[in-house]
Amino acid sequence: MAQLMLEDYLELMEDVLEKAQNIPLSSKKALVDVEQLRDCIEKIRLNMPSEMKQANKLVQERKSIIDEANKQADMIITRAETRAKEMTDNSEITKAAQARAAEIEKQAVIKGRALKTATDEYITDMLSKAEETLSASITAIKRTKSTIKAPKPSNPNVPNN
């Protein structure tokens, strides 16, 4: 019944438009009874079937659900981007720490080589001094030994055995 009423009001609106008087020098514009058209629109709204009202309500709910889903998606994306940035920052920190560790290791190798060189020089110097001391001692021993083995001049006052 409501469907018939809607169609009746739509036909009435068409009749109003068809009976409208054209404005001179315009083929698309006409004078209409505005109150009569508004009355038809109001009656159409009042007699709209409940299914259409429910459909409109569903459309609005759907739009609301989509808007909420979009908001949640945006929040998830924002959190993911923030997390990715944190991970990237952590990665940058890790890279910086690794670079620093490599630099420390390089410096340690350089210092180790320098220490080894200094140690080798010290040991060589100490061995040279020990060699000189030993050489001097051997020379002294040889002199002493040669003086012991050398024949002694005879002294008439000292009895021979």
C-alpha positions in Angstrom: 0.0 0.0 0.0 2.8 2.4 0.9 4.5 1.5 -2.4 1.4 2.6 -4.3 1.2 5.8 -2.4 4.9 6.6 -3.2 4.3 5.9 -6.9 1.2 8.2 -6.8 3.2 11.0 -5.3 6.0 10.5 -7.8 3.4 10.7 -10.6 1.9 13.8 -9.1 5.4 15.4 -9.1 5.8 14.5 -12.7 2.5 16.1 -13.5 3.5 19.3 -11.7 6.7 19.4 -13.8 4.9 18.7 -17.0 2.3 21.3 -16.4 4.9 23.9 -15.4 5.0 26.9 -17.6 8.3 27.4 -19.5 10.3 30.6 -18.8 10.6 32.6 -21.9 13.8 32.2 -23.8 14.7 29.1 -21.8 14.0 25.6 -22.9 15.2 24.0 -19.6 13.7 26.2 -17.0 10.0 26.4 -15.9 7.8 27.9 -13.2 6.5 25.2 -10.8 4.3 25.3 -7.7 7.0 24.9 -5.0 4.5 24.2 -2.2 2.9 21.4 -4.2 6.3 19.7 -4.8 7.4 20.1 -1.2 4.1 18.6 -0.1 4.7 15.6 -2.3 8.3 15.2 -1.0 7.1 15.3 2.6 4.4 12.7 1.9 6.9 10.5 0.2 9.2 10.7 3.3 6.3 9.9 5.6 5.1 7.0 3.5 8.5 5.5 2.8 8.5 1.8 3.5 10.2 0.6 6.7 12.5 -1.5 4.6 13.9 1.6 3.0 14.3 3.3 6.4 16.1 0.1 7.6 18.2 0.1 4.5 19.2 3.7 5.1 19.9 2.9 8.7 22.1 -0.1 7.6 23.9 2.1 5.1 24.7 4.6 7.9 25.8 1.8 10.2 27.9 0.3 7.5 29.5 3.7 6.9 30.1 4.0 10.7 31.7 0.5 10.8 33.9 1.3 7.8 35.0 4.6 9.4 35.8 2.9 12.7 37.7 0.1 10.8 39.7 2.8 8.9 40.5 4.5 12.2 41.7 1.2 13.7 43.7 0.4 10.6 45.3 3.9 10.7 46.2 3.3 14.4 47.7 -0.1 13.6 49.7 1.3 10.7 50.9 4.2 12.9 51.9 1.7 15.6 53.6 -0.5 13.1 55.5 2.4 11.6 56.6 3.5 15.1 57.7 0.0 15.9 59.6 -0.2 12.5 61.3 3.1 13.3 62.3 1.9 16.7 63.6 -1.3 15.2 65.5 0.8 12.6 66.8 3.0 15.4 67.9 0.0 17.3 69.5 -1.4 14.2 71.3 1.9 13.8 72.4 1.7 17.4 73.6 -1.8 16.8 75.5 -0.8 13.7 77.1 2.1 15.5 78.0 -0.2 18.4 79.5 -2.8 15.9 81.5 0.0 14.2 82.7 1.2 17.6 83.7 -2.3 18.6 85.6 -2.8 15.3 87.4 0.5 15.9 88.3 -0.6 19.5 89.5 -4.0 18.2 91.6 -2.2 15.5 93.2 0.1 18.1 93.8 -2.9 20.4 95.6 -4.7 17.5 97.7 -1.6 16.8 98.6 -1.2 20.5 99.3 -4.9 20.8 101.8 -4.7 17.9 103.4 -1.6 19.4 103.7 -3.4 22.8 105.2 -6.5 21.1 107.7 -4.3 19.3 108.7 -2.4 22.4 108.9 -5.7 24.3 111.1 -7.3 21.6 113.4 -4.2 21.7 113.6 -4.3 25.5 114.5 -8.1 25.4 117.0 -7.5 22.6 118.6 -4.7 24.6 118.7 -6.8 27.8 120.2 -9.8 26.0 122.8 -7.5 24.4 123.8 -6.2 27.9 123.8 -9.7 29.3 126.0 -10.8 26.3 128.4 -7.9 27.0 128.5 -8.8 30.7 129.1 -12.5 29.9 131.8 -11.6 27.3 133.5 -9.4 29.9 133.3 -12.2 32.4 134.7 -14.7 29.9 137.5 -12.4 29.1 138.3 -12.0 32.8 138.1 -15.7 33.3 140.5 -16.3 30.4 142.9 -13.7 31.8 142.8 -15.3 35.2 143.2 -18.7 33.7 146.1 -17.7 31.6 147.8 -16.0 34.6 147.3 -19.2 36.6 148.8 -21.4 33.8 151.6 -19.0 33.0 155.0 -20.0 34.3 156.1 -18.1 37.3 159.5 -16.6 37.4 161.6 -18.3 39.9 162.4 -16.4 43.0 165.5 -17.6 44.8 164.0 -16.8 48.1 161.0 -18.9 47.6 161.6 -22.6 47.9 160.4 -24.9 45.1 158.5 -27.9 46.0 
